[in-house]
């Protein structure tokens, strides 16, 4: 293995038959192709051509088939991208949860990169503990929503709309955090981080929220508050170290702003975690 100042590169044989992963340059190219396909069907010029074909007897079926082909291409691109984030195995899930529980013991935070003829590509989650995945955040999110619904049901506060309200509140928290991080990156003139990467990083906090909420539900506020504080500190440490590995070093005052911004992201973990679970002590079984 060879280490560089930004990434960890790995040497893989040419006959490597590992899991499918998405090259960043290829994903960007596919995304652009998808936008072109979309424009070809839904663009103003194509709408005019479609109407002309129908009036002149060309028929709408050919235009419809062309449009469906473009939509299918866009859908295929999204499936390829999402497949990367769900390319996990049991070993990865276990080690990732262990990393979230003990982030201070982790030493290397840079993602591993595979060099190939087409360029450099990130290894998928199952082959890199530092790669973002959406499997753990999604499972933790669903568990959080169901657990909060169950807790409110035991307190006779459950209605059919409760699950939707809980999921909406959690989604709003996620969107606000994404907007904060994206805005900070823009103001610091830092390279942009893919949105799905950020969704994965921000979604890991639900693991700690579930644990703190479950403990608080069973044992009350004396357990909930220590757990939510500890889980927020651990999640904050994970976020700071992860984002630090993708933030470039800056000079002088700019580097100080970068460090303050990273620390603020760590603090945001506690605010959102508390906001999403602060009512647990009031509906505890204790």
C-alpha positions in Angstrom: 0.0 0.0 0.0 1.2 3.5 -0.7 0.1 6.6 1.2 -0.1 10.1 -0.3 -0.9 13.4 1.3 -4.6 13.1 0.5 -5.6 9.5 -0.1 -4.5 5.9 0.5 -3.9 4.1 -2.7 -4.1 0.4 -3.0 -2.5 -1.8 -5.7 -5.0 -4.3 -7.1 -4.2 -7.0 -9.7 -5.5 -6.4 -13.2 -7.8 -9.5 -12.9 -9.5 -8.1 -9.8 -13.1 -9.2 -9.7 -14.2 -7.3 -6.6 -17.6 -5.6 -6.1 -19.0 -3.0 -8.4 -18.2 0.6 -7.5 -18.8 4.0 -9.1 -15.8 6.1 -10.4 -16.4 9.7 -9.5 -15.4 10.9 -13.0 -17.7 8.3 -14.5 -20.5 9.2 -12.2 -20.2 12.8 -13.2 -20.1 11.9 -16.9 -23.2 9.7 -16.5 -24.9 12.4 -14.6 -24.3 14.9 -17.5 -25.5 12.3 -20.0 -28.6 11.9 -17.9 -29.2 15.6 -17.9 -28.8 15.6 -21.7 -31.4 12.8 -22.0 -33.8 14.7 -19.8 -33.4 17.9 -21.8 -33.8 16.0 -25.1 -37.2 14.8 -24.0 -38.5 17.7 -21.8 -36.7 20.6 -23.4 -38.7 23.3 -25.1 -37.4 22.6 -28.6 -38.3 18.9 -28.2 -41.8 19.8 -27.1 -42.2 21.8 -30.3 -41.0 18.9 -32.4 -43.3 16.5 -30.6 -46.3 18.7 -31.3 -45.3 19.0 -35.0 -44.9 15.3 -35.4 -48.4 14.7 -34.0 -50.0 17.3 -36.2 -48.2 16.1 -39.3 -49.2 12.5 -38.7 -45.9 11.3 -37.3 -47.8 10.1 -34.3 -47.0 10.4 -30.6 -45.8 6.8 -30.1 -42.4 7.4 -31.5 -41.9 10.6 -29.4 -43.2 8.8 -26.4 -40.7 5.9 -26.9 -37.9 8.3 -27.2 -38.9 10.0 -23.9 -39.3 6.8 -22.1 -35.8 5.8 -23.2 -34.4 9.0 -21.8 -36.2 8.5 -18.5 -35.0 4.9 -18.3 -31.4 6.1 -18.8 -31.7 8.6 -16.0 -33.2 5.9 -13.7 -30.4 3.5 -14.6 -27.8 6.1 -13.7 -29.3 6.6 -10.2 -29.5 2.8 -9.7 -25.7 2.6 -10.5 -24.9 5.4 -8.0 -27.1 4.0 -5.2 -25.7 0.5 -5.7 -22.3 1.9 -4.6 -23.7 3.1 -1.3 -25.4 -0.2 -0.5 -22.5 -2.3 -1.4 -21.8 -3.6 2.1 -21.4 -6.9 3.9 -21.6 -8.1 7.5 -18.0 -7.5 8.2 -18.2 -3.9 7.0 -21.4 -3.2 9.1 -19.8 -4.6 12.2 -16.6 -2.7 11.8 -18.4 0.6 10.9 -20.5 0.3 14.0 -17.4 -0.3 16.0 -15.8 2.8 14.4 -18.8 4.9 15.3 -18.6 3.6 18.9 -14.8 4.2 19.2 -13.8 6.9 16.8 -10.9 8.0 18.9 -9.2 4.7 18.4 -9.3 5.0 14.6 -6.0 6.2 13.0 -6.5 6.4 9.2 -9.5 8.3 8.0 -8.6 8.8 4.3 -10.6 6.7 1.9 -8.9 4.1 -0.2 -8.5 4.6 -3.9 -8.1 2.0 -6.7 -6.0 3.1 -9.6 -7.1 1.8 -13.0 -6.7 2.7 -16.6 -9.8 5.0 -16.6 -8.5 6.9 -13.6 -8.7 6.8 -9.8 -11.9 5.4 -8.2 -13.0 5.1 -4.6 -13.4 1.5 -3.3 -16.9 0.6 -2.2 -17.9 0.4 1.5 -17.4 -3.3 1.8 -13.7 -2.8 0.9 -13.1 0.4 2.8 -14.2 1.1 6.3 -13.9 4.9 5.6 -16.3 4.8 2.7 -19.8 6.3 3.2 -22.7 3.9 3.0 -26.5 4.4 3.1 -27.3 1.0 4.5 -26.5 1.8 8.2 -28.1 5.3 8.1 -31.3 4.0 6.5 -31.7 1.1 8.9 -31.0 3.5 11.9 -33.5 6.0 10.5 -36.2 3.5 10.1 -35.5 2.0 13.6 -35.6 5.5 15.1 -39.0 6.3 13.5 -40.5 2.9 14.5 -39.1 3.1 18.1 -40.4 6.7 18.6 -43.8 5.6 17.3 -43.8 2.6 19.7 -42.8 4.8 22.6 -45.6 7.3 22.0 -48.0 4.4 21.6 -47.1 3.1 25.1 -47.9 6.6 26.4 -51.3 6.6 24.6 -50.1 9.4 22.3 -50.0 7.4 19.1 -52.1 8.4 16.1 -51.9 7.3 12.4 -50.1 10.6 11.6 -47.4 10.1 14.3 -45.0 8.1 12.1 -45.2 10.6 9.3 -44.6 13.5 11.7 -41.6 11.8 13.2 -40.1 11.0 9.8 -40.7 14.5 8.6 -39.0 16.0 11.7 -36.0 13.8 11.2 -35.8 14.6 7.5 -36.0 18.4 8.2 -33.1 18.0 10.6 -31.1 16.2 7.9 -31.9 18.8 5.3 -30.9 21.7 7.6 -27.6 20.0 8.5 -26.9 19.4 4.8 -27.6 23.0 4.0 -25.3 24.1 6.8 -22.4 22.0 5.6 -22.9 22.9 2.0 -23.1 26.5 2.8 -19.9 26.3 4.9 -18.1 24.6 2.1 -19.2 27.3 -0.3 -18.1 30.2 2.0 -14.7 28.6 2.6 -14.2 28.0 -1.2 -13.7 24.3 -0.4 -14.2 21.4 -2.9 -17.8 20.2 -2.9 -18.6 16.9 -1.3 -21.2 14.7 -3.1 -24.6 15.1 -1.5 -25.1 11.4 -1.0 -21.7 11.2 0.9 -23.0 13.9 3.2 -26.3 12.2 3.7 -24.5 9.1 4.7 -22.2 11.0 7.1 -25.0 12.9 8.7 -27.2 9.8 8.9 -24.8 7.9 11.1 -26.0 10.0 14.1 -29.3 8.0 14.1 -27.4 5.0 15.5 -26.5 7.0 18.6 -30.0 8.5 18.8 -31.6 5.1 18.8 -29.3 3.8 21.5 -29.9 6.9 23.7 -33.6 6.9 23.1 -34.0 3.2 23.8 -32.0 3.6 27.1 -34.1 6.7 28.1 -37.3 4.9 27.2 -36.5 2.0 29.5 -34.6 3.7 32.3 -35.7 7.4 32.2 -33.8 10.7 32.1 -31.0 9.6 34.3 -29.8 7.2 31.5 -31.0 9.2 28.5 -29.1 12.4 29.1 -25.6 10.8 29.7 -26.2 8.5 26.6 -27.3 11.4 24.3 -24.3 13.5 25.4 -21.8 10.6 24.9 -23.3 9.5 21.6 -23.2 13.1 20.3 -19.6 13.5 21.3 -18.7 10.3 19.5 -20.7 11.2 16.4 -19.1 14.7 16.5 -15.6 13.2 16.7 -16.5 10.9 13.7 -17.8 13.8 11.6 -14.9 16.1 12.4 -12.3 13.5 11.5 -14.1 12.3 8.4 -14.6 15.7 7.0 -11.1 16.8 7.9 -9.8 14.0 5.6 -11.6 15.5 2.6 -11.1 19.2 3.5 -7.9 20.6 2.0 -5.4 22.3 4.4 -5.6 26.1 4.1 -3.1 28.9 4.9 -3.3 31.3 7.8 -6.6 32.6 8.9 -8.5 30.4 6.3 -7.2 27.3 8.0 -8.4 28.6 11.4 -11.9 29.2 9.9 -11.8 25.7 8.5 -11.1 24.2 12.0 -13.8 26.3 13.6 -16.3 25.2 11.0 -15.4 21.5 11.6 -15.8 22.0 15.3 -19.2 23.6 14.7 -20.3 20.6 12.7 -19.4 18.5 15.7 -21.5 20.7 18.0 -24.5 20.5 15.5 -24.6 16.7 16.2 -25.7 17.3 19.8 -28.3 19.9 18.8 -30.0 17.7 16.2 -29.7 14.5 18.3 -31.3 16.3 21.3 -34.0 17.9 19.2 -35.0 14.6 17.7 -35.2 12.7 21.0 -35.7 15.2 23.8 -39.3 14.0 24.5 -38.2 10.5 25.3 -37.8 11.0 29.1 -41.4 12.3 29.3 -42.8 9.1 27.8 -40.4 6.7 29.6 -41.8 3.5 31.1 -39.9 4.4 34.3 
